[in-house]
Amino acid sequence: MQHPDSILSLLKKSEDFLKKKEIPSARLDAEILLADLLNLQRVKLYVNFERLLTETEKNAYRERIVDRSKNKPTAYITGQKAFYNSVFFVNESVLIPRPETEELVEKIILDFKENEKEQTVLDLCTGSGCIGISLKLARKDWNVILSDVSEEALATARKNAEKILPEENESIQFLESDLFASIPSELRFDLIATNPPYIPLTDKETMMKDVIDYEPHLALFLENPKEFLTRLIDKARSRLNEGGRFYMETLPSLAPVLVAEAIANGWKEGKVEKDLSGKDRFVVLTR
């Protein structure tokens, strides 16, 4: 008979509770929240399944499970999210980094693998800083600027840079800017990467409560995505050096249209790239 305060008993109880609240990944979330609380790897929970939790640990775990039952994302409860080769601080002022955005980072790194030249890079709408910081980690010689309209998001990105890139921190800059508005007009880039808001407001009803109730709507939703993204692409072109590249994660239904229009409006080359699930997720343009 398992002790009621053992890791195994508490996991089972938490899983049942989350299932009742219709949390889709009840067992996984129960494990993630407990492993993080006890500072253990998730697999280690089962090596230690008979370990008893102290009263303090039990209370803290209960609190986390209640938060999760109210649809609060696990990443906001633990305050962190693994992305690419690092673990990023996250809070409700930034989006939780997604696997598709990791694919975007991977694409850029592969495309520039043969390119030895030092690049000046802008991560626009940076949020947690996950794109720009991951690029800087892979290419120490690049000069990276992270920009966002949200002061709170930039504070989180700064914290991530200090943690993940302590040595390179001086060569990363942070700019508070509504898209390009406050980015010095003389600055030109070799590479602009962005995961801007692109979800139509009308899609709100169909989205998970985790997203709607907790993630920053400023970073997600737009009244008119096509108009906004067309304007963004146009402005980006004037900020790139000749031969500079623009990479954007976007709405699959818009990607082909945006590329076709960009070529018609004077970009030299453009293509749509698919994500791992086969959706037209990325716009790649060359000035």
N, C-alpha and C positions, 0 to 999 in steps of 0.2 A: 504493500500500500504506500503510495507516494505521500510524503508530507505536504500539507496544503501550502506551505511557504517555499517549496522547492521550485527551482527554475521550470521543471517540466509541468508541475501542477499549475503554476501561474501562467505559463504560455497557453496551456489548454483552455484555462478559464478566460483568458483575454481573447483568444481566438473565438470562442463561443460568443462572447459578448459582442465582438466586432461583427461577427456574422449576423447576429440578431439585428444589428444596426445597418445591415446591408453594405458593409464595407467590402469591396470586391476581393482584395488580397489580404484577408484577415490574418491568416497564419504568418505570411511573410512580414506584414507590418508589425505584428506582435513580436516577432523575432528581431527585426531591425531595431525597434524601440528599446527592447531589453538589452540587446548586445551593446548598443550605443551607451545606454545608461550604466552598464557594468564595465564598460570599456573593454569588451571582449570582441573577438571576431565572431561572426554569426555562427560559423561551424563549431566554435568552441563551446557554444551553449550546450551542445549535446554531450560533450566530454564531461561537462560540469553539471549535468542535469539534476543531480541530487543536492547540489549546493542550495542552502537556504538563504533567502533574502532577509536583510535586516529590516526593521520597522521603517526606517528612513527610506531604504531602497524600495520597499513595497509601496509606500505612499507616493514616491516620485513616479514609480512605474504606473500606478493606478491613474495618476494625473495625466500622464502621457496617453494612456489608453482612452481615457475620457475625451481628451482633445481629438484623438484620431477618430473616435466615434462620431464626433461633430464635423467630420470631413476635413479637419485640418491636415494638410499634407505632411507625411512623415519627415520630409526634408526641413520643413519649418519647425517641426517639434524638436528635431535633433540639432537644427541650426547648421546643417551641412549637407553637401551633395557631391558625390564623386563625379568628376567630369574629365574626360580624356585621361591625362596621367596625374591628375591632382585631386585634392578634396577642397571644395570651395565653401566658404561661409555663405549661407543664404538666410534671408529674412523676408518679411512681407513687403519690403520695398523693391525687391528684385524678383524676376521670374526664376523658377526652378529650372536649371539647365536641362535640356532634352537631348536624347540620343541623336536626333537629326542634326542638332547643332555641333555635336562631336564629329559627325560625318562631314560637315562643312569645314571644320578645322583640318581634318584629315586630308580633304581634297586640296586645300590651299597648300598644306605642307608638301604633299606629293607633287603638285604642279610647280612648286618653286624649288624642288629638290636639286635640280641641276643648276639652278641660278645662284651663283656665288655672290652676286652683287648685294651690297647692303641696301635694304629696302626701308622706305619710310611708310609706316602702316597706320591706318586709322580704323579703330574698331568703333563704329557708330552705333548709338543706342546700346552701349556696352552692358548695362545692367550689372550683374555680379562681376563682370570683367572676364568671363570664362573664355571668350574667343581670343581677345587680345593677349591675355596672360598666357594662354596655352601656346599661342604662336610665338611669343617671346621666349617661352621655356624651350621650345623646339629650335628657335633661331636666335641665339643670344646677340648676334650682330645686327638684328633689326631694330630700328627706332620705332617705338610703338606709342600711339596716342589713344587714350580711351576717352570717349565722350558720351555724355548722357544729359537729358534735360532734367533729370531728377538728382537733386543734391544728395538725397539719402542713398540712392543707388550708387552714386560715385563714391560715397563714404565706404560702402560695402566693397566696391571694386578696389579701393585703396587698401583696405584691410587685407583683401585677398592677395594683392601684389606684395604687401609686406611679408605675408606668411609664405607665399609660394616662391617669390623671387627676391629674397632678401638682398642678394648681391647686385642684382640688376635694377633694383628699385629706382635708382637715380635716372636710368635711361627710359623710364616709362613716364609719360605725362598724362595729366587728367584735366579735362576741360568740361565745364558745365555749359551745355549748348543745346538749343532746340534745333536738332539736325545741324546744318552748317552755319546757322545764324551767328554764333559767337566764335567760330573757328577763324583765326586770323586769315584775311583774304589772300595774303601772300603765300600761305602754306599750300604746297602741292604734295600729292601722295603717289607712291608707286602701287599701293594696294589699299583698297577700301573694302572692309568686310563688315557685314551688318545682318543682324536678325531683328528687323524693325517690327513694330506692331503690324499685323496683316489680316487679322480675323474680322470679318464683317460683323457689325453690331447685331445683325439679324440672326447670327449663329449662336448667340448667347444662350438661348433656350435649350439648345441641344447639348450644351457642354456639361462636364462633370461638376458637381458641387464643390469639389476640392479647388477647382480652378476659379469658378465664379465667386465663391465666398472668400477666397484668401489671396489669390495672386493679383498683382497690380494691373488693373484694367488699362491703365495708361500704356503699358507695355504690350498689350494684347489686341485691343479692339479699335476699330476705326469705323466711322460713318461711311466713308467711301474709300476702301482700300486701293482701288485702281488709280484714282486721282492722286492720292497721297504718294503711292509708290512710283507712279510716272514722274511726278515732280522730284522725288528723291533721286531717281536714276538720272534725271536731267541735270540736277545740281551736282551730283557726284562726278559727272563727266567733266564739268568745268574745273573740278578740283584735282583731277588726275594728271600726272605727267603723260606725255605721249607714250603709248604702249602700256600704260598703267592698267591694272585689272580691278574689276569690281565684282565682288561675290556677295550674293544676298540669298538668305533663306526666305521662302515666301509661300503663298497659297498656291497649291498645285493647279487650280483652275485658272489662275492668272499668269503663271510663269511663261507659257508660250506666247501669249499676247504681249507681255512686257518686253520679251526679247525681240519679237518682230517689230514692235514700235521703236525700240531703242536703235535697231539697225537702220530703220527708216529715218530716224532723227540724227544720224551721223556717227553712231558708234562703229568702230572698224569691224569688230567680230562679236558674235554673241551665241550662246548656246544654253539649253535647258539641261540640267543634270537631274537624274532620278535619285531618290533616297533608297535605302535598303528595302523598303516595302514597295518599291516600284512606282512611287508617286513623283510627279514633276515638281521637285521641291526647291531646286537651286537655280538661280539666274547667274550666269557667268558672262561678263562683258569685258571687252578690251577697247580702250580708247585709241 
